[in-house]
Amino acid sequence: MIATLPFIQKTFDRFNALCFEGKLPSVPIILTKAGTFLGKMEYKTRRDFFGFKISHYGFRLKISIGFDLPEDVMEDVVLHEMIHYYIAFCGIRDSSAHGNAFRRIMETVNRQYGRHVSVSHRGPQEQNLVRGENSEFKKHYICVSTFVDGNVGVTVCASNKITDINRLLPRCYKLKNMEWYVSLDSFFNRFPRSRTPKIYRITADELSERLKDAEKVWKLAVPK
């Protein structure tokens, strides 16, 4: 089946009552033609004066209509994103995007309600992708740099610039290590394709979420 707004809303309401005691307020549901993810719960973070997270807001659920999935698989996609929503909405601390808290809730839901939610709901095989004229796969070559102070940043570049960027970044920044990934996530479309050694800062939590389906190519320790 191809996702529809009535089906997603009905699924959300049913599992909210069944699995989350009706604690989750309804959120805007957005259908997208994305071919790089099945579902995504997006939200913003409110921080205090010192930069610590204090709450989340602006929740919205994105579901791709670019895939033709069995109904039970589509339901599990919605459930996966609802677990993210529950953790963020209730302010539950977790070690990573799919850390101990996420896995504990996921395993409880699967055991009690006979579901098959998984940590990563990768897209199905390519033949299940519904291709439209606006569908696009854009490959990103991403260098993730960890600064000596522990902060992280990304550099997106063309494949023919990887060698140059890899050589020049440690000369321009104080880095601890560098990791290279290949990703199809449209999130990285927002970064310019660097021809010079430029790093764009990003939070570790957001980066972890965006790289969950990426392929790590190699990791380099920066010489001291």
C-alpha angles and dihedrals in degrees: 000000000000114000118257129189094244092050094048092046092048091048092048092050093046096050093040089061095038103042107018103036090245091289097132117089116222114269133202110272117214123192113209136181091227114149096191101064139027099209139358134185108209127192143151128245126230114209134192127237091279095051097256119141113253104166146343129236143163094060118184132168119225120196124182120234088190093092133065104217136172111261095247091051091051089051091052090051089056091046091051091055092044089058089055088049093049093050094048096040094049093044094239113171116232133179094232142343090290099021133141096296093051093047093047092054092042093052091048092051092047093048099044099039104029095245129148103217111160134197093248122029099197118187117273122253116304094257089066092057114107103219119206131178090265095048113116137173111203117185116217126199105207131189113200110201124196113205122218089253090058098254119127138216140176137230119195116197144161118270092250091057098053095096094049095045092046091053098044104042096073089050093056101038137037100247135175097197144339130221126192123212139177114218140170094199110132088216088083092057087085093066118082116241100254122225091175130048101277124151123199115206119234134170117262092234094054092044092051090054094048095048097048091101097033125109116239111223102183145329125224129195110218111235114243 
